[in-house]
Amino acid sequence: MGKIGKDLNIDFLISTGDNFYDDGIISPYDSQFQDSFTNIYTATSLQKPWYNVLGNHDYRGNVYAQLSPILRDLDCRWICLRSYVVNAEIVDIFFVDTTPFVDRYFDEPKDHVYDWRGVLPRNKYLNSLLTDVDVALQESMAKWKIVVGHHTIKSAGHHGNTIELEKQLLPILEANEVDLYINGHDHCLEHISSINSGIQFMTSGGGSKAWKGDVNDWNPQEMRFYYDGQGFMSVYTSEAELRVVFYDGLGHVLHRWSTLKNGVYSDI
């Protein structure tokens, strides 16, 4: 990541959630913050703003610890809110808190304890969140619109599609002509181009452990790329072009995709 970050002269980084395994952090002073973030991403090129969303594993810890401004004092790169918008000139990036959408975390938590402070009552939280996302997307004047959430909407990986997001969030994204939905959750790298949607679905969940061979059948007309190993992705935007590149953990290019604002697509 450090090498590619230098080559591309990146402006910022994004984490797709599950920032700390297995159960989040217990306080802003948890040593995991240094062990899994500050002391890992040490390359000069990675000393840039780092925008984070929460994943389901983060909700198993102290959510307010990850949201605390104390972490920003400990490492000025760290930016983590539940849901928010980053205005990056020609692109607006909408970060969505997806964990509270998933029914089974409430109905069948098994041995896990989730930190739902600030989320309950759940229906009110979700309705407000969906309204805020819809309004923000409608008001956006950016050339490109990218939405980031932890959970998949469409994926051939272990977890598969997140039904709740397909029903509740996806219609809003489609109505507002979102260009990319980027997620983690499935431990793979993946690009799905749905025949029923103009949105490109990108999974970047290979930042730590990867699930070799854990892939389900998918329509080959939609599956542009799938890699069951470690890696990451980059996104480049200009007035006319949006370009995505997937890399393995050593920085080797695995897949390139780009689109022009007039709707011309290219796979390399």
C-alpha positions in Angstrom: 0.0 0.0 0.0 2.8 2.4 0.8 4.5 1.8 -2.6 1.2 2.3 -4.5 0.3 5.2 -2.4 3.6 6.9 -3.3 3.2 6.0 -7.0 -0.3 7.5 -7.2 0.4 10.4 -4.8 -2.9 9.6 -3.0 -5.0 12.3 -1.3 -6.6 10.1 1.4 -7.4 6.5 2.4 -10.7 4.7 3.2 -11.3 1.8 5.5 -14.4 -0.3 4.7 -14.9 -1.3 8.4 -14.1 -4.1 10.8 -11.3 -1.8 11.9 -10.3 -3.9 14.9 -10.7 -7.7 15.3 -12.4 -9.5 16.8 -14.4 -7.3 19.1 -13.5 -3.7 18.3 -11.7 -1.7 21.0 -12.7 -1.3 24.6 -11.5 2.3 25.1 -9.7 5.1 23.2 -6.6 3.9 24.9 -6.8 0.3 23.8 -3.4 -0.9 22.6 -5.1 -2.3 19.4 -5.3 1.2 18.0 -1.5 1.4 17.8 -1.0 -2.3 17.1 -3.5 -2.5 14.2 -3.4 1.0 12.8 -0.7 3.5 13.8 2.2 1.0 13.9 1.1 -0.8 10.8 0.5 1.9 8.2 3.8 3.6 8.7 4.8 4.5 5.1 5.2 8.1 4.3 2.6 8.0 1.6 0.0 6.7 4.0 0.3 9.7 6.4 -2.9 11.2 4.9 -6.5 11.5 6.2 -8.0 8.1 6.8 -11.8 7.9 6.6 -13.4 4.9 8.4 -16.8 3.3 8.7 -17.8 0.9 11.4 -18.2 -2.8 10.7 -20.1 -5.5 12.7 -16.9 -6.5 14.6 -16.5 -2.9 15.6 -20.0 -2.9 17.1 -18.9 -5.8 19.3 -16.6 -3.4 21.2 -17.0 0.1 22.5 -18.4 2.0 19.5 -17.9 5.4 21.2 -14.2 4.6 21.6 -13.8 4.5 17.8 -15.9 7.7 17.4 -13.9 9.5 20.2 -11.9 12.6 19.3 -9.2 11.2 21.6 -8.2 8.8 18.8 -7.7 11.8 16.5 -5.4 13.3 19.2 -3.4 10.0 19.3 -3.2 9.8 15.5 -4.3 12.8 13.4 -5.1 10.6 10.4 -8.0 8.9 12.1 -11.5 10.0 11.0 -14.5 7.9 12.1 -18.1 8.8 12.3 -21.3 6.7 11.9 -22.5 8.2 8.6 -21.1 11.3 6.9 -20.1 12.8 3.6 -16.7 13.8 2.3 -16.8 16.4 -0.4 -13.7 15.9 -2.5 -14.3 18.5 -5.3 -15.5 16.5 -8.3 -16.5 13.5 -6.2 -18.7 13.2 -3.1 -18.2 10.1 -0.9 -21.1 9.0 1.3 -20.2 6.8 4.2 -23.1 4.8 5.5 -23.4 2.9 8.9 -24.7 -0.5 7.6 -24.4 -2.7 10.6 -27.7 -1.6 12.2 -29.6 -2.7 9.1 -28.8 -6.4 9.6 -31.6 -8.2 11.4 -29.6 -11.2 12.7 -27.3 -9.0 14.8 -30.5 -8.1 16.8 -32.5 -11.3 16.5 -29.7 -14.0 16.7 -26.6 -12.4 18.2 -25.3 -15.8 19.5 -22.6 -15.2 22.0 -21.8 -11.7 20.7 -22.7 -8.5 22.6 -23.3 -5.5 20.3 -23.0 -1.9 21.4 -26.3 -0.4 20.2 -26.0 2.9 22.1 -27.0 5.7 19.8 -28.8 3.3 17.5 -31.9 2.4 19.5 -34.8 2.8 18.8 -33.6 1.0 15.7 -36.4 1.9 13.3 -36.1 5.6 14.1 -32.4 5.4 13.5 -32.6 3.6 10.2 -35.4 5.8 8.9 -33.5 8.9 9.7 -30.3 7.5 8.2 -32.0 6.6 4.9 -33.6 10.0 4.7 -30.3 11.7 5.3 -28.6 9.6 2.6 -31.3 10.3 0.1 -31.3 14.0 0.8 -27.5 14.2 0.7 -27.4 12.4 -2.6 -30.1 14.5 -4.1 -28.3 17.7 -3.1 -24.9 16.6 -4.4 -23.6 18.5 -7.4 -20.5 16.3 -7.8 -19.6 14.7 -11.1 -19.2 11.3 -9.3 -21.1 9.8 -6.4 -19.5 7.0 -4.4 -21.1 5.3 -1.4 -19.0 3.3 1.2 -20.5 0.9 3.7 -19.1 -2.1 5.5 -21.7 -4.7 4.4 -22.1 -6.0 0.9 -25.1 -5.2 -1.3 -24.1 -7.7 -4.0 -21.4 -10.3 -3.5 -20.5 -13.8 -4.4 -18.3 -14.1 -1.3 -19.0 -15.9 2.0 -21.6 -13.6 3.3 -23.3 -13.0 -0.1 -25.9 -10.3 -0.6 -27.1 -8.3 2.4 -30.9 -8.6 1.9 -31.7 -5.7 4.1 -29.5 -3.3 2.1 -30.9 -4.6 -1.2 -34.4 -3.7 0.0 -33.8 -0.5 1.9 -30.6 1.2 0.7 -30.1 0.1 -2.9 -33.3 1.8 -4.3 -32.1 5.1 -2.9 -28.7 4.6 -4.5 -30.2 3.7 -7.9 -32.6 6.6 -7.8 -29.8 9.0 -7.2 -27.5 7.5 -9.9 -24.7 6.5 -7.6 -21.6 5.4 -9.6 -19.9 3.0 -7.1 -20.8 1.2 -3.9 -17.7 0.1 -2.1 -17.8 -2.4 0.8 -15.8 -4.8 3.0 -17.3 -7.6 5.1 -16.5 -10.4 2.6 -12.8 -11.1 2.8 -12.0 -10.9 -0.9 -11.6 -8.4 -3.7 -14.5 -8.3 -6.1 -16.2 -6.3 -8.9 -19.8 -6.9 -9.9 -21.5 -5.0 -12.7 -25.2 -5.6 -12.3 -27.3 -5.9 -15.4 -30.2 -4.4 -13.4 -28.4 -1.4 -12.1 -26.0 1.3 -13.2 -24.0 1.0 -10.0 -20.7 -0.8 -9.9 -20.4 -3.0 -6.8 -16.8 -3.2 -5.4 -15.7 -5.3 -2.5 -12.4 -4.4 -0.8 -12.2 -6.8 2.1 -8.8 -8.2 1.7 -6.9 -6.0 4.2 -6.2 -8.8 6.7 -7.3 -12.5 6.5 -8.6 -13.8 3.3 -11.0 -16.7 2.7 -9.5 -18.9 0.0 -11.9 -20.8 -2.2 -15.0 -19.4 -0.4 -17.0 -18.1 -3.4 -20.5 -18.8 -4.7 -21.7 -19.1 -8.3 -22.6 -15.7 -9.9 -23.9 -14.7 -13.3 -20.7 -14.5 -15.5 -22.2 -11.5 -17.3 -22.1 -9.5 -14.1 -18.9 -10.8 -12.4 -16.1 -8.7 -13.7 -13.5 -9.8 -11.2 -13.1 -12.0 -8.1 -9.9 -12.6 -6.0 -9.9 -14.7 -2.9 -6.6 -13.3 -1.4 -5.3 -10.3 0.4 -5.1 -6.9 -1.3 -6.6 -3.4 -1.7 -8.0 -1.1 -4.3 -7.5 2.5 -5.6 -9.9 5.0 -7.0 -9.0 7.9 -9.3 -11.4 10.5 -10.5 -11.2 13.4 -12.9 -13.9 15.5 -14.5 -14.3 12.9 -17.3 -13.1 9.6 -15.9 -13.5 7.3 -12.9 -10.9 4.6 -12.6 -10.6 1.6 -10.2 -7.6 -0.6 -9.8 -7.4 -3.8 -7.6 -4.0 -4.9 -6.3 -2.8 -8.0 -4.4 -0.9 -7.6 -1.1 2.4 -7.1 -2.9 1.0 -4.3 -5.1 0.6 -6.3 -8.3 -2.3 -5.2 -10.5 -5.1 -7.7 -10.6 -7.9 -5.8 -12.3 -8.5 -2.4 -13.9 -11.9 -0.8 -14.7 -12.8 2.7 -15.8 -15.7 4.6 -17.0 -16.2 8.0 -18.7 -18.9 10.4 -17.8 -20.7 9.6 -21.1 -21.1 6.0 -19.9 -18.3 4.2 -21.9 -16.9 1.3 -19.8 -13.5 -0.4 -20.1 -12.1 -3.6 -18.4 -8.4 -4.2 -18.6 
